[in-house]
Amino acid sequence: MNREITRRAGFALRMLSLGAFSCMALFAALVVIQNEELAKLVPVSTARTLSILFAYIVAMITFNYALAIKGRNFMGWKSESLVMLGFILVFVGMFLPHAFPVSGVVETKSWLPFVSKQQLMFKPDWRYSGIAALSIPFLFKGGKEIVALFRERRDSSPKNPPAR
């Protein structure tokens, strides 16, 4: 197997790994946000929520960069930045509805008089999920850049000298 095929396969595996890592980071972020013991240590606030958000974004970026360097398939700053920005926008679009939920009161009635309860419930505010749609142009443009880069490298390889 030649080096270019290995590079392409490594890049594809890295993108699959980044997608899986993003899903795992989203799940972990939601668990951390809803952790009541952590809320005792660091009170629930916008600053805490945004620091958790940015910590997971930094983790995604370093994970991608470490895999790119280790696999020797870094595709250039422009295309890598576009793809990472797309993944980050999807992550943010799925994280924010849970991070800043809407609240509602649910009343449970009882057949006994004066025993009904009112309970405060939080539901994700899905209006924030539209941010994920902003990732489409970035992923599309990053994909075009990477395909062009692969095509350029294939055309300039020693097996296929450029046509004159």
Phi and psi in radians as a Rosetta constraint file:
Dihedral C 1 N 2 CA 2 C 2 CIRCULARHARMONIC -1.406 0.35
Dihedral N 2 CA 2 C 2 N 3 CIRCULARHARMONIC 2.979 0.35
Dihedral C 2 N 3 CA 3 C 3 CIRCULARHARMONIC -1.122 0.35
Dihedral N 3 CA 3 C 3 N 4 CIRCULARHARMONIC -0.643 0.35
Dihedral C 3 N 4 CA 4 C 4 CIRCULARHARMONIC -1.181 0.35
Dihedral N 4 CA 4 C 4 N 5 CIRCULARHARMONIC -0.709 0.35
Dihedral C 4 N 5 CA 5 C 5 CIRCULARHARMONIC -1.159 0.35
Dihedral N 5 CA 5 C 5 N 6 CIRCULARHARMONIC -0.701 0.35
Dihedral C 5 N 6 CA 6 C 6 CIRCULARHARMONIC -1.081 0.35
Dihedral N 6 CA 6 C 6 N 7 CIRCULARHARMONIC -0.699 0.35
Dihedral C 6 N 7 CA 7 C 7 CIRCULARHARMONIC -1.129 0.35
Dihedral N 7 CA 7 C 7 N 8 CIRCULARHARMONIC -0.768 0.35
Dihedral C 7 N 8 CA 8 C 8 CIRCULARHARMONIC -1.127 0.35
Dihedral N 8 CA 8 C 8 N 9 CIRCULARHARMONIC -0.777 0.35
Dihedral C 8 N 9 CA 9 C 9 CIRCULARHARMONIC -1.113 0.35
Dihedral N 9 CA 9 C 9 N 10 CIRCULARHARMONIC -0.712 0.35
Dihedral C 9 N 10 CA 10 C 10 CIRCULARHARMONIC -1.112 0.35
Dihedral N 10 CA 10 C 10 N 11 CIRCULARHARMONIC -0.684 0.35
Dihedral C 10 N 11 CA 11 C 11 CIRCULARHARMONIC -1.143 0.35
Dihedral N 11 CA 11 C 11 N 12 CIRCULARHARMONIC -0.770 0.35
Dihedral C 11 N 12 CA 12 C 12 CIRCULARHARMONIC -1.081 0.35
Dihedral N 12 CA 12 C 12 N 13 CIRCULARHARMONIC -0.754 0.35
Dihedral C 12 N 13 CA 13 C 13 CIRCULARHARMONIC -1.127 0.35
Dihedral N 13 CA 13 C 13 N 14 CIRCULARHARMONIC -0.632 0.35
Dihedral C 13 N 14 CA 14 C 14 CIRCULARHARMONIC -1.150 0.35
Dihedral N 14 CA 14 C 14 N 15 CIRCULARHARMONIC -0.715 0.35
Dihedral C 14 N 15 CA 15 C 15 CIRCULARHARMONIC -1.164 0.35
Dihedral N 15 CA 15 C 15 N 16 CIRCULARHARMONIC -0.681 0.35
Dihedral C 15 N 16 CA 16 C 16 CIRCULARHARMONIC -1.118 0.35
Dihedral N 16 CA 16 C 16 N 17 CIRCULARHARMONIC -0.722 0.35
Dihedral C 16 N 17 CA 17 C 17 CIRCULARHARMONIC -1.141 0.35
Dihedral N 17 CA 17 C 17 N 18 CIRCULARHARMONIC -0.669 0.35
Dihedral C 17 N 18 CA 18 C 18 CIRCULARHARMONIC -1.154 0.35
Dihedral N 18 CA 18 C 18 N 19 CIRCULARHARMONIC -0.682 0.35
Dihedral C 18 N 19 CA 19 C 19 CIRCULARHARMONIC -1.089 0.35
Dihedral N 19 CA 19 C 19 N 20 CIRCULARHARMONIC -0.778 0.35
Dihedral C 19 N 20 CA 20 C 20 CIRCULARHARMONIC -1.139 0.35
Dihedral N 20 CA 20 C 20 N 21 CIRCULARHARMONIC -0.717 0.35
Dihedral C 20 N 21 CA 21 C 21 CIRCULARHARMONIC -1.129 0.35
Dihedral N 21 CA 21 C 21 N 22 CIRCULARHARMONIC -0.660 0.35
Dihedral C 21 N 22 CA 22 C 22 CIRCULARHARMONIC -1.129 0.35
Dihedral N 22 CA 22 C 22 N 23 CIRCULARHARMONIC -0.719 0.35
Dihedral C 22 N 23 CA 23 C 23 CIRCULARHARMONIC -1.128 0.35
Dihedral N 23 CA 23 C 23 N 24 CIRCULARHARMONIC -0.721 0.35
Dihedral C 23 N 24 CA 24 C 24 CIRCULARHARMONIC -1.147 0.35
Dihedral N 24 CA 24 C 24 N 25 CIRCULARHARMONIC -0.712 0.35
Dihedral C 24 N 25 CA 25 C 25 CIRCULARHARMONIC -1.145 0.35
Dihedral N 25 CA 25 C 25 N 26 CIRCULARHARMONIC -0.651 0.35
Dihedral C 25 N 26 CA 26 C 26 CIRCULARHARMONIC -1.106 0.35
Dihedral N 26 CA 26 C 26 N 27 CIRCULARHARMONIC -0.807 0.35
Dihedral C 26 N 27 CA 27 C 27 CIRCULARHARMONIC -1.076 0.35
Dihedral N 27 CA 27 C 27 N 28 CIRCULARHARMONIC -0.787 0.35
Dihedral C 27 N 28 CA 28 C 28 CIRCULARHARMONIC -1.117 0.35
Dihedral N 28 CA 28 C 28 N 29 CIRCULARHARMONIC -0.681 0.35
Dihedral C 28 N 29 CA 29 C 29 CIRCULARHARMONIC -1.125 0.35
Dihedral N 29 CA 29 C 29 N 30 CIRCULARHARMONIC -0.707 0.35
Dihedral C 29 N 30 CA 30 C 30 CIRCULARHARMONIC -1.162 0.35
Dihedral N 30 CA 30 C 30 N 31 CIRCULARHARMONIC -0.651 0.35
Dihedral C 30 N 31 CA 31 C 31 CIRCULARHARMONIC -1.146 0.35
Dihedral N 31 CA 31 C 31 N 32 CIRCULARHARMONIC -0.741 0.35
Dihedral C 31 N 32 CA 32 C 32 CIRCULARHARMONIC -1.140 0.35
Dihedral N 32 CA 32 C 32 N 33 CIRCULARHARMONIC -0.711 0.35
Dihedral C 32 N 33 CA 33 C 33 CIRCULARHARMONIC -1.109 0.35
Dihedral N 33 CA 33 C 33 N 34 CIRCULARHARMONIC -0.684 0.35
Dihedral C 33 N 34 CA 34 C 34 CIRCULARHARMONIC -1.577 0.35
Dihedral N 34 CA 34 C 34 N 35 CIRCULARHARMONIC 0.084 0.35
Dihedral C 34 N 35 CA 35 C 35 CIRCULARHARMONIC -1.306 0.35
Dihedral N 35 CA 35 C 35 N 36 CIRCULARHARMONIC 2.028 0.35
Dihedral C 35 N 36 CA 36 C 36 CIRCULARHARMONIC -1.273 0.35
Dihedral N 36 CA 36 C 36 N 37 CIRCULARHARMONIC -0.524 0.35
Dihedral C 36 N 37 CA 37 C 37 CIRCULARHARMONIC -1.215 0.35
Dihedral N 37 CA 37 C 37 N 38 CIRCULARHARMONIC -0.659 0.35
Dihedral C 37 N 38 CA 38 C 38 CIRCULARHARMONIC -1.167 0.35
Dihedral N 38 CA 38 C 38 N 39 CIRCULARHARMONIC -0.584 0.35
Dihedral C 38 N 39 CA 39 C 39 CIRCULARHARMONIC -1.135 0.35
Dihedral N 39 CA 39 C 39 N 40 CIRCULARHARMONIC -0.490 0.35
Dihedral C 39 N 40 CA 40 C 40 CIRCULARHARMONIC -1.228 0.35
Dihedral N 40 CA 40 C 40 N 41 CIRCULARHARMONIC -0.633 0.35
Dihedral C 40 N 41 CA 41 C 41 CIRCULARHARMONIC -1.357 0.35
Dihedral N 41 CA 41 C 41 N 42 CIRCULARHARMONIC -0.877 0.35
Dihedral C 41 N 42 CA 42 C 42 CIRCULARHARMONIC -2.131 0.35
Dihedral N 42 CA 42 C 42 N 43 CIRCULARHARMONIC 1.925 0.35
Dihedral C 42 N 43 CA 43 C 43 CIRCULARHARMONIC -1.042 0.35
Dihedral N 43 CA 43 C 43 N 44 CIRCULARHARMONIC 2.608 0.35
Dihedral C 43 N 44 CA 44 C 44 CIRCULARHARMONIC -1.120 0.35
Dihedral N 44 CA 44 C 44 N 45 CIRCULARHARMONIC 2.180 0.35
Dihedral C 44 N 45 CA 45 C 45 CIRCULARHARMONIC -2.734 0.35
Dihedral N 45 CA 45 C 45 N 46 CIRCULARHARMONIC 2.943 0.35
Dihedral C 45 N 46 CA 46 C 46 CIRCULARHARMONIC -1.138 0.35
Dihedral N 46 CA 46 C 46 N 47 CIRCULARHARMONIC -0.656 0.35
Dihedral C 46 N 47 CA 47 C 47 CIRCULARHARMONIC -1.101 0.35
Dihedral N 47 CA 47 C 47 N 48 CIRCULARHARMONIC -0.721 0.35
Dihedral C 47 N 48 CA 48 C 48 CIRCULARHARMONIC -1.127 0.35
Dihedral N 48 CA 48 C 48 N 49 CIRCULARHARMONIC -0.771 0.35
Dihedral C 48 N 49 CA 49 C 49 CIRCULARHARMONIC -1.120 0.35
Dihedral N 49 CA 49 C 49 N 50 CIRCULARHARMONIC -0.769 0.35
Dihedral C 49 N 50 CA 50 C 50 CIRCULARHARMONIC -1.223 0.35
Dihedral N 50 CA 50 C 50 N 51 CIRCULARHARMONIC -0.568 0.35
Dihedral C 50 N 51 CA 51 C 51 CIRCULARHARMONIC -1.185 0.35
Dihedral N 51 CA 51 C 51 N 52 CIRCULARHARMONIC -0.644 0.35
Dihedral C 51 N 52 CA 52 C 52 CIRCULARHARMONIC -1.123 0.35
Dihedral N 52 CA 52 C 52 N 53 CIRCULARHARMONIC -0.759 0.35
Dihedral C 52 N 53 CA 53 C 53 CIRCULARHARMONIC -1.022 0.35
Dihedral N 53 CA 53 C 53 N 54 CIRCULARHARMONIC -0.879 0.35
Dihedral C 53 N 54 CA 54 C 54 CIRCULARHARMONIC -1.209 0.35
Dihedral N 54 CA 54 C 54 N 55 CIRCULARHARMONIC -0.542 0.35
Dihedral C 54 N 55 CA 55 C 55 CIRCULARHARMONIC -1.116 0.35
Dihedral N 55 CA 55 C 55 N 56 CIRCULARHARMONIC -0.730 0.35
Dihedral C 55 N 56 CA 56 C 56 CIRCULARHARMONIC -1.258 0.35
Dihedral N 56 CA 56 C 56 N 57 CIRCULARHARMONIC -0.552 0.35
Dihedral C 56 N 57 CA 57 C 57 CIRCULARHARMONIC -1.140 0.35
Dihedral N 57 CA 57 C 57 N 58 CIRCULARHARMONIC -0.755 0.35
Dihedral C 57 N 58 CA 58 C 58 CIRCULARHARMONIC -1.107 0.35
Dihedral N 58 CA 58 C 58 N 59 CIRCULARHARMONIC -0.677 0.35
Dihedral C 58 N 59 CA 59 C 59 CIRCULARHARMONIC -1.097 0.35
Dihedral N 59 CA 59 C 59 N 60 CIRCULARHARMONIC -0.700 0.35
Dihedral C 59 N 60 CA 60 C 60 CIRCULARHARMONIC -1.140 0.35
Dihedral N 60 CA 60 C 60 N 61 CIRCULARHARMONIC -0.732 0.35
Dihedral C 60 N 61 CA 61 C 61 CIRCULARHARMONIC -1.149 0.35
Dihedral N 61 CA 61 C 61 N 62 CIRCULARHARMONIC -0.790 0.35
Dihedral C 61 N 62 CA 62 C 62 CIRCULARHARMONIC -1.190 0.35
Dihedral N 62 CA 62 C 62 N 63 CIRCULARHARMONIC -0.616 0.35
Dihedral C 62 N 63 CA 63 C 63 CIRCULARHARMONIC -1.073 0.35
Dihedral N 63 CA 63 C 63 N 64 CIRCULARHARMONIC -0.813 0.35
Dihedral C 63 N 64 CA 64 C 64 CIRCULARHARMONIC -1.114 0.35
Dihedral N 64 CA 64 C 64 N 65 CIRCULARHARMONIC -0.804 0.35
Dihedral C 64 N 65 CA 65 C 65 CIRCULARHARMONIC -1.143 0.35
Dihedral N 65 CA 65 C 65 N 66 CIRCULARHARMONIC -0.717 0.35
Dihedral C 65 N 66 CA 66 C 66 CIRCULARHARMONIC -1.110 0.35
Dihedral N 66 CA 66 C 66 N 67 CIRCULARHARMONIC -0.727 0.35
Dihedral C 66 N 67 CA 67 C 67 CIRCULARHARMONIC -1.180 0.35
Dihedral N 67 CA 67 C 67 N 68 CIRCULARHARMONIC -0.621 0.35
Dihedral C 67 N 68 CA 68 C 68 CIRCULARHARMONIC -1.150 0.35
Dihedral N 68 CA 68 C 68 N 69 CIRCULARHARMONIC -0.749 0.35
Dihedral C 68 N 69 CA 69 C 69 CIRCULARHARMONIC -1.232 0.35
Dihedral N 69 CA 69 C 69 N 70 CIRCULARHARMONIC -0.752 0.35
Dihedral C 69 N 70 CA 70 C 70 CIRCULARHARMONIC -1.132 0.35
Dihedral N 70 CA 70 C 70 N 71 CIRCULARHARMONIC -0.704 0.35
Dihedral C 70 N 71 CA 71 C 71 CIRCULARHARMONIC -1.503 0.35
Dihedral N 71 CA 71 C 71 N 72 CIRCULARHARMONIC -0.040 0.35
Dihedral C 71 N 72 CA 72 C 72 CIRCULARHARMONIC 0.937 0.35
Dihedral N 72 CA 72 C 72 N 73 CIRCULARHARMONIC 0.742 0.35
Dihedral C 72 N 73 CA 73 C 73 CIRCULARHARMONIC -2.312 0.35
Dihedral N 73 CA 73 C 73 N 74 CIRCULARHARMONIC 0.688 0.35
Dihedral C 73 N 74 CA 74 C 74 CIRCULARHARMONIC -1.236 0.35
Dihedral N 74 CA 74 C 74 N 75 CIRCULARHARMONIC 2.271 0.35
Dihedral C 74 N 75 CA 75 C 75 CIRCULARHARMONIC -1.797 0.35
Dihedral N 75 CA 75 C 75 N 76 CIRCULARHARMONIC 0.326 0.35
Dihedral C 75 N 76 CA 76 C 76 CIRCULARHARMONIC 1.703 0.35
Dihedral N 76 CA 76 C 76 N 77 CIRCULARHARMONIC 2.633 0.35
Dihedral C 76 N 77 CA 77 C 77 CIRCULARHARMONIC -1.134 0.35
Dihedral N 77 CA 77 C 77 N 78 CIRCULARHARMONIC -0.689 0.35
Dihedral C 77 N 78 CA 78 C 78 CIRCULARHARMONIC -1.147 0.35
Dihedral N 78 CA 78 C 78 N 79 CIRCULARHARMONIC -0.909 0.35
Dihedral C 78 N 79 CA 79 C 79 CIRCULARHARMONIC -1.199 0.35
Dihedral N 79 CA 79 C 79 N 80 CIRCULARHARMONIC -0.677 0.35
Dihedral C 79 N 80 CA 80 C 80 CIRCULARHARMONIC -1.119 0.35
Dihedral N 80 CA 80 C 80 N 81 CIRCULARHARMONIC -0.703 0.35
Dihedral C 80 N 81 CA 81 C 81 CIRCULARHARMONIC -1.156 0.35
Dihedral N 81 CA 81 C 81 N 82 CIRCULARHARMONIC -0.695 0.35
Dihedral C 81 N 82 CA 82 C 82 CIRCULARHARMONIC -1.124 0.35
Dihedral N 82 CA 82 C 82 N 83 CIRCULARHARMONIC -0.767 0.35
Dihedral C 82 N 83 CA 83 C 83 CIRCULARHARMONIC -1.158 0.35
Dihedral N 83 CA 83 C 83 N 84 CIRCULARHARMONIC -0.765 0.35
Dihedral C 83 N 84 CA 84 C 84 CIRCULARHARMONIC -1.122 0.35
Dihedral N 84 CA 84 C 84 N 85 CIRCULARHARMONIC -0.690 0.35
Dihedral C 84 N 85 CA 85 C 85 CIRCULARHARMONIC -1.092 0.35
Dihedral N 85 CA 85 C 85 N 86 CIRCULARHARMONIC -0.658 0.35
Dihedral C 85 N 86 CA 86 C 86 CIRCULARHARMONIC -1.095 0.35
Dihedral N 86 CA 86 C 86 N 87 CIRCULARHARMONIC -0.816 0.35
Dihedral C 86 N 87 CA 87 C 87 CIRCULARHARMONIC -1.113 0.35
Dihedral N 87 CA 87 C 87 N 88 CIRCULARHARMONIC -0.682 0.35
Dihedral C 87 N 88 CA 88 C 88 CIRCULARHARMONIC -1.143 0.35
Dihedral N 88 CA 88 C 88 N 89 CIRCULARHARMONIC -0.724 0.35
Dihedral C 88 N 89 CA 89 C 89 CIRCULARHARMONIC -1.152 0.35
Dihedral N 89 CA 89 C 89 N 90 CIRCULARHARMONIC -0.631 0.35
Dihedral C 89 N 90 CA 90 C 90 CIRCULARHARMONIC -1.131 0.35
Dihedral N 90 CA 90 C 90 N 91 CIRCULARHARMONIC -0.776 0.35
Dihedral C 90 N 91 CA 91 C 91 CIRCULARHARMONIC -1.051 0.35
Dihedral N 91 CA 91 C 91 N 92 CIRCULARHARMONIC -0.821 0.35
Dihedral C 91 N 92 CA 92 C 92 CIRCULARHARMONIC -1.131 0.35
Dihedral N 92 CA 92 C 92 N 93 CIRCULARHARMONIC -0.707 0.35
Dihedral C 92 N 93 CA 93 C 93 CIRCULARHARMONIC -1.123 0.35
Dihedral N 93 CA 93 C 93 N 94 CIRCULARHARMONIC -0.491 0.35
Dihedral C 93 N 94 CA 94 C 94 CIRCULARHARMONIC -1.603 0.35
Dihedral N 94 CA 94 C 94 N 95 CIRCULARHARMONIC -0.384 0.35
Dihedral C 94 N 95 CA 95 C 95 CIRCULARHARMONIC -1.448 0.35
Dihedral N 95 CA 95 C 95 N 96 CIRCULARHARMONIC -0.779 0.35
Dihedral C 95 N 96 CA 96 C 96 CIRCULARHARMONIC -1.053 0.35
Dihedral N 96 CA 96 C 96 N 97 CIRCULARHARMONIC -0.659 0.35
Dihedral C 96 N 97 CA 97 C 97 CIRCULARHARMONIC -1.035 0.35
Dihedral N 97 CA 97 C 97 N 98 CIRCULARHARMONIC -0.589 0.35
Dihedral C 97 N 98 CA 98 C 98 CIRCULARHARMONIC -1.469 0.35
Dihedral N 98 CA 98 C 98 N 99 CIRCULARHARMONIC -0.489 0.35
Dihedral C 98 N 99 CA 99 C 99 CIRCULARHARMONIC -1.299 0.35
Dihedral N 99 CA 99 C 99 N 100 CIRCULARHARMONIC -0.602 0.35
Dihedral C 99 N 100 CA 100 C 100 CIRCULARHARMONIC -2.193 0.35
Dihedral N 100 CA 100 C 100 N 101 CIRCULARHARMONIC 1.277 0.35
Dihedral C 100 N 101 CA 101 C 101 CIRCULARHARMONIC -1.338 0.35
Dihedral N 101 CA 101 C 101 N 102 CIRCULARHARMONIC 2.925 0.35
Dihedral C 101 N 102 CA 102 C 102 CIRCULARHARMONIC -1.697 0.35
Dihedral N 102 CA 102 C 102 N 103 CIRCULARHARMONIC 2.579 0.35
Dihedral C 102 N 103 CA 103 C 103 CIRCULARHARMONIC -1.915 0.35
Dihedral N 103 CA 103 C 103 N 104 CIRCULARHARMONIC 2.662 0.35
Dihedral C 103 N 104 CA 104 C 104 CIRCULARHARMONIC -2.617 0.35
Dihedral N 104 CA 104 C 104 N 105 CIRCULARHARMONIC 2.691 0.35
Dihedral C 104 N 105 CA 105 C 105 CIRCULARHARMONIC -1.764 0.35
Dihedral N 105 CA 105 C 105 N 106 CIRCULARHARMONIC 2.246 0.35
Dihedral C 105 N 106 CA 106 C 106 CIRCULARHARMONIC -1.942 0.35
Dihedral N 106 CA 106 C 106 N 107 CIRCULARHARMONIC 2.208 0.35
Dihedral C 106 N 107 CA 107 C 107 CIRCULARHARMONIC -1.825 0.35
Dihedral N 107 CA 107 C 107 N 108 CIRCULARHARMONIC 2.200 0.35
Dihedral C 107 N 108 CA 108 C 108 CIRCULARHARMONIC -1.806 0.35
Dihedral N 108 CA 108 C 108 N 109 CIRCULARHARMONIC 2.144 0.35
Dihedral C 108 N 109 CA 109 C 109 CIRCULARHARMONIC -1.614 0.35
Dihedral N 109 CA 109 C 109 N 110 CIRCULARHARMONIC 2.643 0.35
Dihedral C 109 N 110 CA 110 C 110 CIRCULARHARMONIC -2.191 0.35
Dihedral N 110 CA 110 C 110 N 111 CIRCULARHARMONIC 2.741 0.35
Dihedral C 110 N 111 CA 111 C 111 CIRCULARHARMONIC -1.349 0.35
Dihedral N 111 CA 111 C 111 N 112 CIRCULARHARMONIC -0.281 0.35
Dihedral C 111 N 112 CA 112 C 112 CIRCULARHARMONIC -1.483 0.35
Dihedral N 112 CA 112 C 112 N 113 CIRCULARHARMONIC 2.454 0.35
Dihedral C 112 N 113 CA 113 C 113 CIRCULARHARMONIC -1.192 0.35
Dihedral N 113 CA 113 C 113 N 114 CIRCULARHARMONIC 2.500 0.35
Dihedral C 113 N 114 CA 114 C 114 CIRCULARHARMONIC 1.107 0.35
Dihedral N 114 CA 114 C 114 N 115 CIRCULARHARMONIC 0.400 0.35
Dihedral C 114 N 115 CA 115 C 115 CIRCULARHARMONIC -1.933 0.35
Dihedral N 115 CA 115 C 115 N 116 CIRCULARHARMONIC -0.042 0.35
Dihedral C 115 N 116 CA 116 C 116 CIRCULARHARMONIC -1.143 0.35
Dihedral N 116 CA 116 C 116 N 117 CIRCULARHARMONIC 2.609 0.35
Dihedral C 116 N 117 CA 117 C 117 CIRCULARHARMONIC -2.120 0.35
Dihedral N 117 CA 117 C 117 N 118 CIRCULARHARMONIC 2.639 0.35
Dihedral C 117 N 118 CA 118 C 118 CIRCULARHARMONIC -2.005 0.35
Dihedral N 118 CA 118 C 118 N 119 CIRCULARHARMONIC 2.241 0.35
Dihedral C 118 N 119 CA 119 C 119 CIRCULARHARMONIC -2.174 0.35
Dihedral N 119 CA 119 C 119 N 120 CIRCULARHARMONIC 2.361 0.35
Dihedral C 119 N 120 CA 120 C 120 CIRCULARHARMONIC -1.452 0.35
Dihedral N 120 CA 120 C 120 N 121 CIRCULARHARMONIC 2.156 0.35
Dihedral C 120 N 121 CA 121 C 121 CIRCULARHARMONIC -2.059 0.35
Dihedral N 121 CA 121 C 121 N 122 CIRCULARHARMONIC 2.531 0.35
Dihedral C 121 N 122 CA 122 C 122 CIRCULARHARMONIC -1.976 0.35
Dihedral N 122 CA 122 C 122 N 123 CIRCULARHARMONIC 2.308 0.35
Dihedral C 122 N 123 CA 123 C 123 CIRCULARHARMONIC -2.155 0.35
Dihedral N 123 CA 123 C 123 N 124 CIRCULARHARMONIC 2.555 0.35
Dihedral C 123 N 124 CA 124 C 124 CIRCULARHARMONIC -1.051 0.35
Dihedral N 124 CA 124 C 124 N 125 CIRCULARHARMONIC 2.449 0.35
Dihedral C 124 N 125 CA 125 C 125 CIRCULARHARMONIC -1.629 0.35
Dihedral N 125 CA 125 C 125 N 126 CIRCULARHARMONIC 1.648 0.35
Dihedral C 125 N 126 CA 126 C 126 CIRCULARHARMONIC -1.258 0.35
Dihedral N 126 CA 126 C 126 N 127 CIRCULARHARMONIC -0.022 0.35
Dihedral C 126 N 127 CA 127 C 127 CIRCULARHARMONIC -1.116 0.35
Dihedral N 127 CA 127 C 127 N 128 CIRCULARHARMONIC -0.502 0.35
Dihedral C 127 N 128 CA 128 C 128 CIRCULARHARMONIC -1.265 0.35
Dihedral N 128 CA 128 C 128 N 129 CIRCULARHARMONIC -0.335 0.35
Dihedral C 128 N 129 CA 129 C 129 CIRCULARHARMONIC -1.196 0.35
Dihedral N 129 CA 129 C 129 N 130 CIRCULARHARMONIC -0.229 0.35
Dihedral C 129 N 130 CA 130 C 130 CIRCULARHARMONIC -1.105 0.35
Dihedral N 130 CA 130 C 130 N 131 CIRCULARHARMONIC -0.341 0.35
Dihedral C 130 N 131 CA 131 C 131 CIRCULARHARMONIC -1.060 0.35
Dihedral N 131 CA 131 C 131 N 132 CIRCULARHARMONIC -0.574 0.35
Dihedral C 131 N 132 CA 132 C 132 CIRCULARHARMONIC -1.090 0.35
Dihedral N 132 CA 132 C 132 N 133 CIRCULARHARMONIC -0.530 0.35
Dihedral C 132 N 133 CA 133 C 133 CIRCULARHARMONIC -1.180 0.35
Dihedral N 133 CA 133 C 133 N 134 CIRCULARHARMONIC -0.415 0.35
Dihedral C 133 N 134 CA 134 C 134 CIRCULARHARMONIC -1.166 0.35
Dihedral N 134 CA 134 C 134 N 135 CIRCULARHARMONIC -0.283 0.35
Dihedral C 134 N 135 CA 135 C 135 CIRCULARHARMONIC -1.299 0.35
Dihedral N 135 CA 135 C 135 N 136 CIRCULARHARMONIC -0.357 0.35
Dihedral C 135 N 136 CA 136 C 136 CIRCULARHARMONIC -1.030 0.35
Dihedral N 136 CA 136 C 136 N 137 CIRCULARHARMONIC -0.861 0.35
Dihedral C 136 N 137 CA 137 C 137 CIRCULARHARMONIC -1.113 0.35
Dihedral N 137 CA 137 C 137 N 138 CIRCULARHARMONIC -0.620 0.35
Dihedral C 137 N 138 CA 138 C 138 CIRCULARHARMONIC -1.197 0.35
Dihedral N 138 CA 138 C 138 N 139 CIRCULARHARMONIC -0.754 0.35
Dihedral C 138 N 139 CA 139 C 139 CIRCULARHARMONIC -1.169 0.35
Dihedral N 139 CA 139 C 139 N 140 CIRCULARHARMONIC -0.665 0.35
Dihedral C 139 N 140 CA 140 C 140 CIRCULARHARMONIC -1.119 0.35
Dihedral N 140 CA 140 C 140 N 141 CIRCULARHARMONIC -0.858 0.35
Dihedral C 140 N 141 CA 141 C 141 CIRCULARHARMONIC -1.141 0.35
Dihedral N 141 CA 141 C 141 N 142 CIRCULARHARMONIC -0.724 0.35
Dihedral C 141 N 142 CA 142 C 142 CIRCULARHARMONIC -1.092 0.35
Dihedral N 142 CA 142 C 142 N 143 CIRCULARHARMONIC -0.699 0.35
Dihedral C 142 N 143 CA 143 C 143 CIRCULARHARMONIC -1.117 0.35
Dihedral N 143 CA 143 C 143 N 144 CIRCULARHARMONIC -0.720 0.35
Dihedral C 143 N 144 CA 144 C 144 CIRCULARHARMONIC -1.114 0.35
Dihedral N 144 CA 144 C 144 N 145 CIRCULARHARMONIC -0.702 0.35
Dihedral C 144 N 145 CA 145 C 145 CIRCULARHARMONIC -1.093 0.35
Dihedral N 145 CA 145 C 145 N 146 CIRCULARHARMONIC -0.739 0.35
Dihedral C 145 N 146 CA 146 C 146 CIRCULARHARMONIC -1.227 0.35
Dihedral N 146 CA 146 C 146 N 147 CIRCULARHARMONIC -0.713 0.35
Dihedral C 146 N 147 CA 147 C 147 CIRCULARHARMONIC -1.095 0.35
Dihedral N 147 CA 147 C 147 N 148 CIRCULARHARMONIC -0.735 0.35
Dihedral C 147 N 148 CA 148 C 148 CIRCULARHARMONIC -1.113 0.35
Dihedral N 148 CA 148 C 148 N 149 CIRCULARHARMONIC -0.661 0.35
Dihedral C 148 N 149 CA 149 C 149 CIRCULARHARMONIC -1.139 0.35
Dihedral N 149 CA 149 C 149 N 150 CIRCULARHARMONIC -0.762 0.35
Dihedral C 149 N 150 CA 150 C 150 CIRCULARHARMONIC -1.110 0.35
Dihedral N 150 CA 150 C 150 N 151 CIRCULARHARMONIC -0.733 0.35
Dihedral C 150 N 151 CA 151 C 151 CIRCULARHARMONIC -1.122 0.35
Dihedral N 151 CA 151 C 151 N 152 CIRCULARHARMONIC -0.721 0.35
Dihedral C 151 N 152 CA 152 C 152 CIRCULARHARMONIC -1.113 0.35
Dihedral N 152 CA 152 C 152 N 153 CIRCULARHARMONIC -0.734 0.35
Dihedral C 152 N 153 CA 153 C 153 CIRCULARHARMONIC -1.197 0.35
Dihedral N 153 CA 153 C 153 N 154 CIRCULARHARMONIC -0.651 0.35
Dihedral C 153 N 154 CA 154 C 154 CIRCULARHARMONIC -1.160 0.35
Dihedral N 154 CA 154 C 154 N 155 CIRCULARHARMONIC -0.706 0.35
Dihedral C 154 N 155 CA 155 C 155 CIRCULARHARMONIC -1.224 0.35
Dihedral N 155 CA 155 C 155 N 156 CIRCULARHARMONIC -0.481 0.35
Dihedral C 155 N 156 CA 156 C 156 CIRCULARHARMONIC -1.718 0.35
Dihedral N 156 CA 156 C 156 N 157 CIRCULARHARMONIC 0.172 0.35
Dihedral C 156 N 157 CA 157 C 157 CIRCULARHARMONIC -1.256 0.35
Dihedral N 157 CA 157 C 157 N 158 CIRCULARHARMONIC 2.743 0.35
Dihedral C 157 N 158 CA 158 C 158 CIRCULARHARMONIC -1.109 0.35
Dihedral N 158 CA 158 C 158 N 159 CIRCULARHARMONIC -0.470 0.35
Dihedral C 158 N 159 CA 159 C 159 CIRCULARHARMONIC -1.181 0.35
Dihedral N 159 CA 159 C 159 N 160 CIRCULARHARMONIC -0.654 0.35
Dihedral C 159 N 160 CA 160 C 160 CIRCULARHARMONIC -2.016 0.35
Dihedral N 160 CA 160 C 160 N 161 CIRCULARHARMONIC 1.494 0.35
Dihedral C 160 N 161 CA 161 C 161 CIRCULARHARMONIC -1.141 0.35
Dihedral N 161 CA 161 C 161 N 162 CIRCULARHARMONIC 2.589 0.35
Dihedral C 161 N 162 CA 162 C 162 CIRCULARHARMONIC -1.081 0.35
Dihedral N 162 CA 162 C 162 N 163 CIRCULARHARMONIC 2.471 0.35
Dihedral C 162 N 163 CA 163 C 163 CIRCULARHARMONIC -1.282 0.35
Dihedral N 163 CA 163 C 163 N 164 CIRCULARHARMONIC 2.494 0.35
